[in-house]
Structures are given as structure tokens and as C-alpha cells.
């Protein structure tokens, strides 16, 4: 049996203090701010506090962020559970593969499968959902391939430099 936070090509691991420079680069990369819903840069001080608090229980913080790394221990991205709701047994899911050359290598697919396994086996979740901008075709394909289905559209939901975009709501029922 596979370990719940390992899957095929990747390993999911908790944040470590030595990830500060990595998170600083990723969180302050303005090219991905639109997909991460970020509007201002993060300081290393804020990120260090975030890393320090990341070890708290998901039942307290309602979120879980894990680093996606290759089996050779190269960090390639992050995956998040957010808005964790143990009563309704659901959580939101977000994912980032940072460098373009690391995309389309199967890392995101494996990370979704590993996180889903963890969500079912250890958190008892019955559903996961994702919010994806209408023009983020790579993410739409990724989540559809992982068995998520579009369950709704939030009209004119995302304000961008080019105007307003719809946000698609994807859901996967796990039971």
C-alpha cells in the first residue's frame, strides 16, 4: 500500500522553515497573482509567521498547505486544502506548479490524487471543490481529468486588469 502523502512521481510534505525563500519567490511572482487571488506582495516576516503556524491542526486553522516535491526532493509546487468544513465533510482545493517547465509532467495529477487520498482516509471528507477562472484551461483540464465536474458558474466574479471574468465551480463527490 502506498503512503497517503506519496503518489507515483511526487511526495507531499509539510512546510519547513527552510522553505521561506521558495515561498517568497512563489508568493511574490506577479505572473501568478491572478490565479492565486493575490493583490500585494508578502514579506519574509509574514511568510515566516505563516510557516510557523502551518504546523497547527487543520481542525483549528481550517486549511492545510503542503509542498509538492519530486521523489528527488525538488520542490515544484504547493497544494492547499482551504475552507475545511468537518461538519459538512468538504474542503476547497488549490494547486500550483510554479515553473512552466515543471508543468505537464504529471506532478499536479499525482498531487491531486495524493491529497484526495489523504482527504478521504484521514480527514473523512466526502467532497472537494475548486474555483477556476474560465480561461484557465490547463487547470480545467487537470481537474476534469481528476474526476471533478463543473457544478456552477460565478458570473463576473473575478476582477482583472482586462475586465471581469467568470469563475467556474468544480466539485468532486468522494462517496
N, C-alpha and C positions, 0 to 999 in steps of 0.2 A: 504494500500500500504506500502511496506517495505521501510525503509530508504535506499538511494542509496549506502551507505558505510557499511551497515549491511547486512549480508546474513546468514540465518539459524544459524550455530554454531559459527559464528565469527563476529567481528567488525573490520573494517579497520580505523585506526586513524593516524593523522599526527605524526611526530617525536616530542618528547618533550625533554627539557634539561635533565630530569632525565633518559632518555634512553642511556646516554653516556656509562655507564658500560655494558649495554646489547649490544650495537653496538660494543664496544671494544672487547667483548668476541666473538661475531659472526664474525666480520671482520678479526679478528686475529686467527681464527680457521683454521689451515693449512689443515685440512682434507677436507674443502670445497673450498679451493682456486682454485682448477682446475675448478669447475663448476661456480665459480664467476669471473674467469679470473683475479685473484689477484696474484701479484708476490712479494709484500713487505708488511710488517706489517704497520698498521695505528697507529698513536699516538692519545692520547686522545685530544690533542690540535687540530689536523686536524679534528677529528670527531666532536669536539665541534663547530668548524667553519662550518662544513657541516650541523650540526643540526640547527645552527643559520640561515644559508642560505636556509634551506629546506622550510621555510615559503614563499619564493618568488614564484611568479606566474609561473605556468607551461609554459606559453607562453614566459616567459623570460628565464627560465633555461632549457627548453625542456625535463624536467624529473620530476617525482613525485614518492617519496618513501613513503609508508605507512606501519605502523606496523600492523601485523595480531595478534589479540588477541582473546582469548576465551570470551564468554559472562561473565565469571567470572573475566575478566581483566588480564588474564595470557598471556603475550606476547609469541607467539610460532614461529613467523617468520616475514618476510617482503615481500612486493610485490612492484615492480617497473614498472613504465612506463618510457621508455627512447627513445631517438631519436624521440621525439614528433614532428610531422610534421603536423601543422594545415592546410596547403595548400592542401596536399595530403590526409589529414584526416586519418593518421595512426600513430602507435607507436609500439615500441618493448615492450615486456612484460617479466619480470623475476620474479621468486618467490623462496623463501627459507623457508622451515620449518626446524628449526635448530636441534632440538633434535630428535634422531631416535624414541623415544617413542611417540612423537607428530605426527609422520608421519602416513599415512594411517588411519587417524581419520576423514577425510573429511574436514579438515581445508583448505588445498590447493584448493580443488574443490570449496568450498564456497568462498574463496578469489578471485579466478579467476572469478567466476560469479559476485561477487560484483564489482570488478574492471571493468569488461566488461559493466555492467550496468552503472557505472559512466562514462566510456569512451563514450558510446552511448548517454546517456541522457544529460550530462553536457559538454562534450568536442566535441561532434559531430563527433566522429571518425567512419570511415567506415571499418577499418580493424586493426587487431592486429597481431603481429608476434612474434615468439620466435626462438631463436637459441639454439639447444640442441645437446650435444655431442652424437655421435652414440651409445655409450654404456650406456647412462643414461636412462635405460629402464623405471624406475619409472616416470621420467619427460615425456618421450614419451607417456606413458600410460595416464598420467594426462592430457596432452594437447589434445590427441586424444579423451579422454572421454569428454573434454570440447568443442569438435567440431572443433578443429584445424586439418588441413590436411598438410601432408608433401608436400612442393612445390618445394623443391630442396635439393641438397647436395653440400656442400663446401668441396671439396676433400683436404685431408691432411691440414686441416685448423687450427687445434689445436696442438700445440707442448706440449708434456707431458714428464714426466721423462721416460716413457716406449717407447716413439716414437711419431709418428704423428697419429692423429685421424681425421676422417671426422666430420664435423658439419652439422646437419640437420636443414633445414629451414622450420618451421611450420608457417602456415598462417590461419587466420580465417577472412573471409569477413563477415561483420556485416550487410550489407544492402541486 
